[in-house]
Amino acid sequence: MEKVIGGKLVAETLIERGVEYLFSLSGGHITPIYQYLEGSAVTIFDTRHEQAAVFMAEAWARMTRKPAVAMVTAGPGFTNALSGIANARLSNAPLILIAGCVGLESTEKLDLQDMTQLPVIAPMVKKAWVCPLAERIPEFIDLAFRTAAAGRPGPVYLELPCDVLNAAVDPEKVKRMRSHVDSRPMDPDGAKKILEMLRKAQSPVIIAGSGVWYADAGEALREFAERTGIPVFTGNSGRGTLSDTHPLCFESSLAIRPGAAFSALATADLVLFLGSRISLFYLFGDIFRKDATFIQADIEAEEIGRNRSVDLGIVGDVRALLTELNRLVEEQRSGEAFRTGFQGWLETLRKADADGKAGTQPLWTSETVPIHPLRLAREIDTFMDREEDIVIADGGDTQVWMGMTRTVRAGGRYLDSGLYGCLAVGIPYANAAKLRHPESRVLLVIGDGSVGFNFMEFHTAIRKGLPIVVVIANDESWGMIAHSQTLRMGHCIADGTCLGRVEYQRLVEDLGGFGIAVERPEEIRPALQAAFASGKTACINVAVDPSVISPGSVMLANLGSYRK
């Protein structure tokens, strides 16, 4: 019987798995896989940097809620991928990174691009493997898919030495495994206890995090909120699982968001914390009342009780839990009593929401020149007003301004770097979003510092025919760092924070895209219209006020932890 080489086994297994896109940058160590994917059902989507390939896979995984695959070559290709893996771990993206490496027979021979890769990445992923034999490649790929998607989703790593990829094996010795796990564990006693605690509450809130999105629990969340009348805040990938326009949704759970968030989180007497982490975004738990009843439900036991003691911890699937809660409310006919009891609390939050936004309204409508960044964020938000529109935010202050403003109407339609706070995600995320949803308008708002990292992904978008619109909030500096230094020291350190004026839109025009510069507030909307009408990859370079300090910069200065 004719033998099959390892590279072909990789290709065949990915094809059998129904992988649509392999996000990658080519290299000699992975050529044995490329040669068998050429012309296949799996499209090799090549980027200009390995980091961008991994960010694209991360965004794809977050949007589809299914494992996405990135592939890089050995050594520098591998190390270029690490930031993307770290970001994927904290965003819970089910991502599979396949990397080539020098052959096993070349260990300690100082071969080209040789490094010991596995120990470097192992602490950053759910699981890491080196496949030692070509005939076991399908087994390891099956293991990678199962592990990435099981429980709390996250990235995994599979290393394929080049001599394993080039080895010829008897196909009879190959186990072609494919397992599917879709278990949704649920604690029925925990659900009953939640309702018992809610009966004693007067001012409860629901915080819906990424776990609600990954569990596809949006509909169950909406039903539970409507049955009980409990106000909902959403965070991270949970944004949009209940639309910001729903009368029971008070938008983002970020305390710095204009509206009711800070007031609600600080005064609620019961918090139902669903599929989220008690992280910096909640001041490590300190934003909540110390005497508040705290209920935390998560698929991962280790997350329950991080940074704060909980009164009830439930390990399980969020959708299954909400489904059971809905069943119990219906069975006990308790919905009307809940809604009546919480009506006064809802009115209190609606007033707090209106008052909080009234204070920010002058900034959202500011006519100042240079443009106030909140005016830019509001213009983007009002222009991108369709449920299917996708907005992505990248940067320090820029991401904060957009997070304070964006109205999210559906799940998977707003992306930012999340808890890892990694710059450079923006253009790869936008490219992945347009690839995934070609019928939708995709807009990225990004800082002028952040856009420099993966700028050549503009070229990727252009040559791949992805007409994304990129709005650069250009304050000619690393704004968040400059502002936090000013708050701490009275001045910023020019070396390391000042970038100067760059005509980014002209660079994009030279690459074959559409470019336009904006200096005044009234020019923003016409520029957005022109960019989308162009049908090209577009760059709008907006001069924003460099003196405006965001709440994120204030927090950074107070915490004393520095990031770009």
N, C-alpha and C positions, 0 to 999 in steps of 0.2 A: 504493500500500500504506500502511496506517495506521502512523504512526510510534510509537515507544516511547520513554518518557523514561528517563533514567539511573537514577532510583530504582527503577523497575520491573525494570530489568536486574539491579540488586543483589539484589532480592528473589527473582527467578526463579533466579539463579545459586545463592544460598544454599539454596533449596528443592531444586534439582537435586542439590546436594551432599549432601543428606540431613541438613542441620543440624537438630538437635532443638530446641535452645534458643539464643536470642540474649540474652546477659546485657547489660543496658543500663539507662540512665536517659535519658529522653526529652529532646529539645531541638529547637529550630526548624530547625537546620541538617541534621538527619537525618530530619525528618518525611517527606520524599519517599520514604524507605525504609520507614518505619513504615506508611505508608498502603497499601503493597502487600504487607506481611507480615500485616496484620490479617486474621484468619480463615484464615490459610494453615497449612501443615504445620509451619512454624517458629513456636515459641512465644516471644514476647517476654517474658523474665523480667526484670521491672523491680525495681531495688533503690532504696534511699534515698540512695545515694552512689555516684558513679562508681567510686571506689576499690573498693567492695564488689562491683560488677559485674565488675571485672577479677579480683579475688581469686576470685570464684565461677568464672569462666572458667578461671583457672589450676588450681583444684582439679579442675574437670571434666576438663581436659586431662590432669592427672596421673593421675586415676583411670581414664580411658578409654584413655589413650595415643594419642589422636587429636586433631587440631586442634579447639580450641574457639574460639568467636567472642564477643568483647565489642564493644560499639559505644557511642560517646560523642559528645556534641556538641562544638562548637568552643570554643576559649579555655579558660575555667575547667573545662568538662567534660573537656577534654583534659588539663589540668594535674592535675586530681584523679585521673587514671588512672595517673600516672607511677610511684607507689610499687608498685602492683601489677605493672607491667611489669618494674621492676627485680627484684622478687622472682621473677617467672616466669623471668627470664633465668638466675638462679642455681639454680632448681629444674628447669631444662631442660623447662619446660612448653611444648608446641606450641600457642601461643596467637596468635590473629589479632585485633589491635585495629584496628577501623575507626573513623575519626573524621571528622566533618564539619569544614568550615572555611568561611571567607568565600569568596565567588566570586572566580574569577581576575580578573574585570573590576573587582573592588573593591580590588585591591592598592594599598596606600599611600593609601587614601581615608579611613582611620580609621573603618571600618565597625564595627558592633557585634561584640564578642567576637573581634576580629581579633588574631592573633598569628602569627608565623612558627613553625610547629609542627615541621616536618620536621627542622631542624637540632638541635632540643632532644632529640628522641627517637632520632635515628639512632644515636648511640653506645650506646644501651641495648638495641637489638634486633638480630636477625640481619640484617635488611634492612628498609628503609623506602622507600616509594614515594608519589608523588602521581599520581593518574590524571588525565591532562590532557583526555581526550576521553570522552564518554559511551559511544561505541561500543566502547571498549576496556575497559570495566568487567569483563566476564567474563574477559578475558585476565589482568587484574591480580589478580582474586580467585583464579584458578587458580594464578598464580605465588605468591600468598600461602600457599595451602594446601600447595603443593609445598615451599616453602622452610621453613615452620614444622616440617614433619615429617621432612625429609630430614636424613641424618647425625645429628649431635647435635640433638635437638629444641630448640626455643626460640621466643620470641615474635617476631612480625613486625608491621609497621605499614603500614596502607593509608589514605591520606588522600583523601577525596572532596569536592572543593569543591562548594558548594551549587548553583552554576550548571551544573556538570557533572551533578549529580543531577537538575536540572530541565530539562536540554537534551533536546529531542526528536530522535531519529535514525531513519534508515531501518534496519529490522531486517536487511536484506540486507547491511549493512555490518558487522554484529556477528559477531565470531568467538567461537563458544561452545566454548571449549577446556576439556578435562578430561584431565589427564595423571595417571598413577599410577606412582609409583616405590617399589619394595620390594626394593632391592638389599641383599644382606647380604655385604659383602666379608669374606674370611677369608684368613689367612696360614697355609698348611699347614706351611711350614718353621718358622714361629714355634711352632706347636703341638708339633712334634717337639722343638724346643729346650726347651720348658717341661718335657716329660717327662724329658729328659736332665738338666735342673737338679734336678728333684724326686728323681731317683735318688740325688743327692749330698746331699740335705737330710736333716736329722734332726728338725727342729722347724718345719715349714711351717705357714702359715695362709693362708686365702683371705679376702679382704675383698670383699664383694659390694655395690657401690654402686648408684646410681640407674640406671646403664646396664644392669644386669641386669634391672631392672623394665621399662624402656622397650623392651628387646630381647625381652621375654617369655621370658626365659631361666631362669626358676625351676625348671622340670622338668629341664632340662639340668644346672643347678647341683646339684640334689639327686642326680642320677644320678652325676655326677662325684665328689661328696663321698663317696657310698656306695661307689663303685668303689675309691677310693683311701684312704679313711679320714682325709682331711685336715680339720681343724677349720675351721669357717666362722664369720665375723662379718659382720653386715650393717649398712649405714649408709644414711642419707637415705631416698630412695624405694625403696632396696633392702630396707628392713625388711620382713620377712615373705615375701620371695621364697623363702627357706627358713625354715620355721616355727621360732620360738624353742623349740618343744617337741620338735624333732627332736634325736636324741641327738648329732648332729655339729654342731649349731648352738649357739654360745655367745652368742647374742643380739646386742646392739648392739656396734658397734665403738668407741663412745665410751669414752675412757679413764676417765671419771669414773663410768661405770656399775658398780655393785657386781657383782662376779663376776670373770671371768678376763681381761677385755679388756686392762687395763693391763699385766698380767704377760705375756700372750701377745704383744702388739704390741712390747713392749720386749725380749723374749728370742727371738722367732722368728728362725731362721736363713735363712728364705726367705719372702717375702711375694708372694702372687699377688693383685695389686690390680686388680679388675675393674670397669670403668665407674664410677670415682670420681675425685675431685680430691684431691690432696695439699694439704690446706687447714689452717686453724686447728684443725679437729677432730682432726688428726693432728700438732698442734704444728708445722705446716709441714714435716713429714717427720722432725722431730727425735725423735719418740717411738720410731722404729725403730732397731735396732742399726745402727751405721755400716757394719759389715761384712756385714750381711744381704744376701743375694741378692734383688734387687728386680725383679719382673716386673710391668709395667703394660700393661694392654690397654684401649684406649679407641677409640671411633668417631671422636674428634677428635684429630688429630695434635698440636695445640698444647698439649694437656693432659699429654702424656707428657713426664716429666722436670721438671715444674714443682716447684720447691722442693727437689728431690732428684734426684741422678743415678740412672738406672735401668740395670740390667744387661741387660735385654731389654725393648724397647718394641714393642708390636704394635698397629698401627692396623687396626681392623676391628670387626665386629659381635660382641658378646660371646656371643650364642647360637650363632652359627656356629662360634666358636672352641671353646666348650664341647662342642658336638656332635662336632667333629673330635677333641677330646681323648678323649671317650668312645669314639669309634671306634678310636682308636689304642690305648687301654688294653685294649680288647676284643681287638683284632687281635694285640697283643703279649703278651696273657695276663699282664699285669703287675700286675693289681689286687691279687692276694693278697700279693705281695711288698711293695707299698706299704702295705697295711693292717697287715701284720705289723710293718713297720719303724716305723710311726708310732704303734703301740699305746701304747708307753711315754709318748710325748709327750701323747697324749690323756688318759691317766690323770693326768699332771701338771697339765693344764689343768682337769680335773674337780675335782681337789683345790683348785686355786686358785680355781675358781668357787665351790665350797662355802665356802671360807674367806672370800672376799670378801663373800659374801652374809651370812655369819654376823655380821660386824661391823655390818651395816646392819639386821639383823633387829629389834633393839630399837627402832629408829626407825620401822620399818614397822608395828610393833605398839604404839607409844607410846600411853599413856593420858593424856598431859598435856593440860591446858587452859590457854591456847588450843591448838588442835589442831596437832600437828606436820605440816607439809605432806607429809612422806613417808608418814605414816599415811593422809592423804587420798588420795594417789596409789595406795597399796596397796589401799585400799577400792575405788577405782574399778577398778583392774586385776582384782581378784578378782570384782567384780560383772559386769564386761564380759568374760565368760569364753567367749563363743561365737566360733567361727571367723569368722562373718560380721559380728560387732560392729565398729563403726568408732569409734575414739577420735581426737580432735584435740586438740592442745596449742597454747596461745598465751600468750605472756608472756615475761618474763625468767626469774626464778627458777621460776615455775610450769612453764614448758616444760622446764626442767632437771630438776625433780623427777619429772615424768611420763616424760621420756626415760630417767631412771635406773631406772624401775620397770615400764613397760608391757611386757607379753608380747604380741608380735605373731605371730599365727598364720597370716596370709595376706597376700599382697601387696596394696597399695592400700588397706589398712585402718587405717593410722596416718599422720596428716598433721601436720606442723608447719611453721613458716615456713622452716626450713632455713638455709642458709648466709647468706642476706641478713639473717636475724634481724629481720624486719619485724613489728612488732606490728600488731594489728587484723585479722589474717587469719582469726581463729577463727570468728566467727559466719558470715561468708560461706562459709568452707570447710565448716562444718557444714551450712549450708543446701544447698550443692551436693551434699554427700555424701548427705543424705536425699532430695534430688531424684533423684539417680542410683540410690540403693539404698533405695527406700521400704520394702522388707521388712526392712531391718536396723535394729537399734538404733544410734543415733548420739549420742555424748556428746562435748561439748567441755569441757575444763578450761582455765580462763583466769584470768589475774591481774586484780585489780580496777583496775589502771591501764589495761591493754590493753582491757578491755571497754568503756571509755568512748569509744574512737575510733569504733567502728561500732555503738554501742548500738542505734540505730534499726533495725538489721537484725533485732532481735527482732521488730519490727513486720512486717518483710518475711516472716519465718518464720510469724508468726501469720496474716497475711492470705493467705498462699499455702498454708496448711494443712500446714506442715512441723513435726511434733512432735519437734523436737530437745530434748535435755536439756543445759543449760549449767550447769556447776559453777564458781562464782567462788571462787577461793582469795583471800580478802580479808584482806590484812595492813595495809590502810588506808594504803598507801604505794606509791611506785615502788620496790619492795623491792630489786631488783638494784642500782639506782643508790645507794639509801640504804646498803646493806650495803657496796658497794665503796668509797663515800666514807668510811664508818666505818673500814674496814680501812686506807685510805690516810692519813686525817687524824685518826682518833680520834673523829669525830662525823660525822653527816650534816647537810647543809644543808637545813633544814626547808622553806624556800621552794624548791619544785621537786621535793621528794621526799615530803612528807606530804600525804595526801588526806583523811584522816578517815573516819569511818564513814558509809557510804551504804547505805540499805536497797534494794538493787537488785531484790530479789525483789518488793517492793511496786510498783516501777515496771513490772515485767513483768506483774504481776497487773492493773494499771490498763490495760495495753495489751490485755488479754484472755487472758493466759497463766496458767500455774500458778507459784506462788512459795512458797518455804519457806526459813527460816533455820536454820542448824545451828551449835551452839556446842560440842558435846561429841562425842568420837569415836564413841561408841555410837549417835549419831543419824544418822551418815552413811548407812549401808546402808538403814535405813527411809526416809530421804529419797529415795534413789535409786529405791527400789521405788515410792514414792508418785508421784514425778515421771514415771516411765515409765507407771505405771498411769493417770495422768491423761489420757493421750492428747492432751495439749496441748504447745505450746512451753513449756518449763519452765526456771525459774531456781532453782538451789540456792545460796544465799549462805552460804559457810562461813567462819567466823572462824578464821584460821590464825595461828600464832605469828609475830609480826613480828620476833622476835629471832633466828630461825634463819637462818643464812647458808648458801647453797648453794655447791657447788664452782664453779658458774658465776660467782658473784659474786667468789669468791676469784681465779679466773682473770682476770676483768675487772680487778680491782684490781691484779693483778700485771702485766698487759699495759699498763695505763694507757690503754686505749681505752674510751670511754664510749658506752653505749647504754641505752635505757630497758629 
